[in-house]
Amino acid sequence: MSLFDLRLIVLVVFLLAFATACQTQADTRAGDEAALRKLDDEWSKAAGSTRDVEKTVSYYSDDAVVMPPNIPTLTGKEPVRALWKSMLESPSFSGGWKATKVEVARSGDLAYVSGTYEFKEQDAGGKPITDKGKYLEIWKKQSDGSWKCVADMFNSDLPSVPPETR
């Protein structure tokens, strides 16, 4: 083997090693989008159909931030659990939500889900109330590959009620 052949082999090995090192991670966004749509649908059923507080809260990360209408921001599972418990344990509560858009970041570790919701319950006087609105969730892929909601915000499409009529 000549010195030229040896140099050529070294160059080819170097180029192969460099090409392998430069390969980008596979794009999993389509699969992640489908997984998030499924998770969001399951989450809605856990809350609206089965009214399972623990299952509903399980979709959040431990440090999740939830921004419901008309109350301060909630941080962490215990305040979030208290909110869902108050809603789901109301005998007249029903409803759910439906994703209209799921967008996964190119990096594959963050995503957002937005959509609409409809909740039904009764006011303090027993009058039926239907609240329709929109929501925005931020999801983060965990180290085990699962997705958890790290931020959740929702608000009503109904006109606000003046304080004197509440």
C-alpha positions, 0 to 999 in steps of 0.5 A: 500500500502506497503512502497515497493510498494510506492518506486516502483511507485516512481522509475517507475515514475522517470524512465519514466520522465528520459526516456522522458527527454532523447528522441532525436528530430525526424530525419527530414533530409529526409523531409528537403532534399526534401524541399531544392531540391524543394526550389533550383529548384524554385529558379533556375526558378525564376532566369532563367525562370521568371527572377524575381529579388525580388523572386530570392533575397528572397531565401537569408537570410538578412546577406547572403554572395555571392561569385561570380566569378571575383568580391569581396564577397558580403554581405547582400541583397542590394549588392546581389540584385544589382548583380542579377539585373544586370544579370537578366535585361540583355535581353540576359540572360537565364539559371539556375541550378540543384542540384546534392547533398543535405546534411542536418546536423544531427542537422537539422538546416544547410544544403548544396546544390551543383550542376551545372549551365548553364547561357547564355548571350551576351558579350559586342560585342553581341557574345553569351556566354554560361557559365557552372559551379558549385555552393555550397550553405549553407542553415540555418533553420530559427526560423519559420522553413523555409530555407534561403541561408546564403552562395552562391558560384559559379564558371565557368568550362570554362578556364579563359581568359587572361587579354589582350583578355578581 
